[in-house]
């Protein structure tokens, strides 16, 4: 015993051992610091990304508008020519009334450009809804052109105005005069949520893309959830354990990691070229995205079924239930929260996919709002792609605003998946 104590005291008191122990502790502290630094760096990059997108995108929810006294001249618009009347002339006359000194044709054209052409559509809808406005003067807020919208939001360098610039010195002077008269205001951008796509940034909206994404995800849900749940039940509860089922399981796991563009190529070859389905419709988009989502649902469903204790199955079988009755009435209801969680996660992943939808033609310029899954449409991530590729600077804030909305949907779906799992999941 004394020899062991002497040996132990010799080891602990050995300078070489103390030096190695101190070196080991120092290495552990450095490893922890490296981990903390990596986490902080990741958080910093993510926060920087979100802040950058938010700073560029928040302004998309506000639009610069001009208040004009519009006289619905009976000589210009009548009950017979409501759809063909020259509403641009009404806007021009209202603008000219504020600057009677502007008489030259070139200056009048420049002055007219302050107001957006979308004002003409707004006036036409007003007359169509209430023809009695003809012959009256109404104070109406109309959107300005995207360049002046950017100018009002301080997104244009004033040093760039002048000869050769998109905003001339005269236009800048007139715009500032209107602001001094409190005829220019920033208002909530309803067009961003109620209109479809447009070549004019101030008139472009997300309603068409949101509707297309809704129909696409709806088709994806109706296909992927039943197929994925049924496949998970068969593979986990009924399929025999042999090489064939092992081969199927390996391929399901591999499909969950296949790049999304491969599913787009598959959808282009099968659904469009072979079956002859129309391009750029949510129905085909839902089919393609369901191919991506089904493996995720199968994997999550099998894990949920595997988590149900064997005693549940044995008790049901002991009471005289068949294998099918046991699975459908006892096991599946207990595993359903996990299946739904996997479904929501899979749909959230599908909602943010762009590559497969590009290959099936949902990248087309669609102005009309789709009324069903067979109408031409685009999707929210594809709309972001289209706006990001546009040269107009006003589409930059539109792109960032659409990204914010897409992130909001994705975060909401992931939170719903977590809450659903915590609320209904049973721990055995």
N, C-alpha and C positions, 0 to 999 in steps of 0.2 A: 504493500500500500504506500509505503514511504517512497519506494522507487517510482511508482506511478505519479505521485504528487510532484516529485522532483522533476520527472520527465515533462509533466504538464506545465509546471512553472518555467521550465527551460524553454518549452515551445512558445508559450505566451510572452515570455520575456525576451525572446530572441529578437535582436534588432532587424534581422532580415525578414522575419515573419511580420513584425509591426510595419515594416516598410511595404511589404506586399499587401497587407491588410489595408493600409492607408491608400495605396494605389487603387485597390479594388473599390473602396468606398468613393474615392474621387471619380472613378469611371462610372459608377452608378449615379452619382450626382450629375455628371455631364450628360449621361443618357436621359435622365429625367428633364434636364434643362433643354436638351435637343427636342424632346417630345413636346414640352410646353411651348418652345419656340415655333415648332412646326404647327401646332394647333393655333397659336396666336397669328402666325402668318396666314394660315388658311382663313381664319375669321376676318383678318384685315382685308384679304383679297376679295372675299365674298361681300363684305360690307362696302368696299370700294366699288364693286360692280353694281350692287343695288343702289348705292347713292348716285353713281353716275347715270344709271338708267332713270332713276327718279327725278333727278335734276333736269334731264332732257325731256322726260315724258309727262311731268305734271302739267306743263303748259299746254299740252294737247287737249286737256279737259276744259280749256278756256279759249274763247274765240273773240277776236276783235271785231266789233260791229259798229256801224255808222247809222245814226238816226236821220232819216230823211222825211220831208213832207211830200208824200207821193200824191199827185193829183191824177186820178184815174180819168183821163181825158176821154170823153165820149167819141172824139174824133179818132182816137187811137184804138180803143178797146170798146167793143160792143158785145151784146149778147150773142151775136151771130159769129163773131171771130174770136171767141175767148181763147181757143187753143192756138190760134195763129197770129194773135195781136203782137205788136212790137213793144213788149214790156221793157226792153232795154231803153227805149226812147223816154219812157216815164221816169226811169232812174236817172238818165242823163239830164232831163229837164230839172229834176229836183237838185242835182249837183250844180248845174249852171246857175240856179237861182241864188246860191251862196256866193258865187264869184261872177258877178255881171261884167267885170272888166275882162274876162276871158272871152275873146271873140274870134281868135284865129282857129282854123280847123285843126292844126297840129296840137295846139294847146288844149282844145276841147277833147281831142282823143286821149291826151295824157290825163286830163282831169277825170274822164270817164273810167279810166283803168283803176281808179281808187276803189270803186265798188266791184264786188265779185259778180260774175255772170250768174251765180246762184241766186242773186236777188230777183232776177227775172222769173225763175221757176217759182220762187216764193210768192211773188205777186200773182202769177197765173193761178196758183192753188187757192189763193185768197179769193179771187174773182170766181173761180169755179165753185167754191164753197158758199159764196155770198155774192151773187150778181148785182145786188142792190148797191154795192159799193161804187159802181160806175157813176161818175159825175161828182164824187165826193173827194175830199182831201184827208188822208190818213197819215198819222205819224207812225212810221214803221222802222224797226231796227233790222238792218240788212248786213250780211257779212261783207267784209272788205276783202280785197285781193290778198293772196297768201304773202306777197312781198311786203305789203303794208302791215299785215298781221305780224310778220317777223320783225318789222321795224318797231312796232308798238311793244313787242316783247323783248326789245333790246338784243335781238339775235342778228342784227345787221350792223356792220361797222359803218358809221356815218361818213368816215373818210372815203368810203368807196362810192358815195353818191356823186353825181355830176355827169359830165360828158362820158358816154359809153357805159354808164352804170344802168342797172335795171330801174332804179329810182332816180329821177332827175331832180335838179335843184327846185324846179317849179313844183313838182309833185310833193317834195318834202315841205315846201312852204305852204302849200294848200292843206296838206295833212296836219301840220302843226296848227294852222288856223282853225281847222275843224276841232282839234283837241282843245284849243283855248275856248271855243264856244261850247264845250262839253257835249259835243255830238259824237265823240268817239269813246267807246267803253269796251272793257273786257267782260264778256258774259259767259255763262256756262255753255259749253259746246254741245248742244243737243244733237247737232248733225253727226257728231262722232259716234253716237249710239243709235241713231235712227235712220241713217242713210247707208247705201251700199258704196262700193268703190267708185272712184272718179279720177280722171286725169288731173283735175284741179285739186290741189292739196286741201284748200279750205272747205271743199265739198265732200271729201272722202270720209267714209264712215265704216264702222265695223259690223253693222247689222247683218249684211250678207255673209260675212265670214263667220260670225257667231251662229247664225242659223245653219250654215253649212256644216260647221263643227258639231252642232247639236244633232242633226240628222245622221252624220257620220258615226258619232259615238253611240247613238241610239241603235243603229244597225249593228255596230260592233258588239254592243251589250247583248242584244237579242240573239246573236249567233254564238258568241264566245262563252257566255255563262252556261247555257244548257249543255253545249258540247263539252266544254271543259269540265264541268261538274260530273257529267255522265262518264267521261273518259277516266276521271280520277277515281270514281266509284268502281268502275270495272277493273282497272289496273290494281287497285289496292285491295278490293274485297273479293272479286270473282276470278280474275285471271290466274291461270296456273303459272307456277314458277318454272319457266323453261327458257331456252335460248331465244325463242321468238319474242317473249315478253321482255326479256333483258335487252334485246335489240331495240324494241320500241322505247323502253325507258331511256336508253342511251341517246336515241335520236330526239326524244322530247327535251332532254337536258341540252342537247346541242342546238336545237331550234330556238331555245330561250336566249342563246348567245349569238345567233346569226345577225349580221348587220341588217338594219331595216331596209336598206336599198334593195337587198336581195328579194324581200317580200314584194317590193314594188315591181321588180322585174317579173316575178311569178304572177302577180296580179295582171300585169300588162299582157303576158303570154296566155294566161288561162281565161280570165274573165272578159278581157276585151277582144283579143285576137281569136280565141277559140269559141267562146260562147257568144261573142258579138254584142256584149253590153255596151251602152254608150259611155264615151269618155267624159271626164269631169263631172261626175254625178256622185252624190254622197253614198248611193247604194254600193258602187264599186269600191269607194273609199272605205266603207264599213267592212266589206268583205276582206280587203287587204289588211286592214288593221286587226281584224279578228284573227287572221293567221298569226299575227305577232302576239296577240293577247292570250290565245288558247294555251300555249305551253306554260305561261306564267300561272294561269288559273289551275292547270293540271298539277303543277308542282306544289302550289299552295294548298290545293284541295287534298292531295295525297298526304301532305304533312298534317293537315287538320284531321283527316280520318285516322291516321296513324296515332294521333295523340289521344283518341278516345280509348279508354281502358278496355281491355279484353273482357272484363267482368260484365260490361254492358251487353256485349254480344252473347256471352255464355248464359247470362240471366234470361235474355229474350228467347234463346234457343231452348233453355230448360223449361220455359213456360209454354212451349209448343209452337212458337213462331218459326216460320220458314226462314231460309237464308235471305231471301229477297225482302221479306217483311222486316226482318231485323235491321237490315241496312237502311231501308227507306224510312221506317218509322222510328227507329231508335238512334242509329249511328249518324245518319246524314243531318238530322236536326241539331245534334250536338256539335257537328263539324261545320255547320253552315256559317257561323261567324268568321271562321278562318277562311272559308271559301270566298265570302263576300269581301273580306279584307284583301285577298289576292286579286279579286276582280277589280276593286277600286284602284289598287296600285297599277294593275295592268292597263286600265282605262286611262289613268293619269299619264302613263307612259305613252299610250297611243295618242292622247290629246296633243302632246307636244311634238309628234313626229311630222317631219316635212318631206324627207326624201321619197318614201313610197308614194305619197300623194302627188309629187311632181311627175313621177313616171306615168301615172294614169291620167294625166291631163288636168288636174285640179289647180294648175298654175295659170289657167286662162283668166283674162280680164273679164270679170263678171260684174255687171252693174245692177241687174235686177236681183231682188231678194228671192231666194228659192222658196217655193211653197210646198215642196215635198222632196223625198229622197231621190226622185228621178229627174229633178230639175238641175240644170247646170249650176255649179256652185264652187266656191273655194272654201278653205278652212283657215282658222285663225293663224296657225304657224306659217302657212303658205302666204297669207296676206302680209304678214310681217316680212317675209322674204321678198315679196314684190315691192313693198314700200322701201325696204332697205336698198333696193337696186335702182330706185328712182333718183334722178339727178336734182330735183328741186329740194332746196334746203328745208322747206316746210315739212317734207315727208320724214325728216329726221325725228322731229318730235312726235309725229304720228307713229313711227316705228317704235319709239321708246314707250309711248302710251299704250300701244297694243301689247308690248312685252309685259308691262305692268299688269294688264288685265289677264294675260295668259298665266303669269306667275301667281296671280290671285286665285285663279281656278285650280291650278296645280296644288298650291298650298292648302286650299280648302278641301280638295279631294284627299290629300294625304292626312290632314287632320281628321276628316271623317273616318278614314280607315283606322286610325289609331283609336279614336273614341269608340268606334264600333267594336273593335277587338276587346278593348277594356270593359265595355259595358256587357257584352254577351259571352265573352270567353270564360270557360270554366277551367279551374285548375284542379287536377286530380291528385 
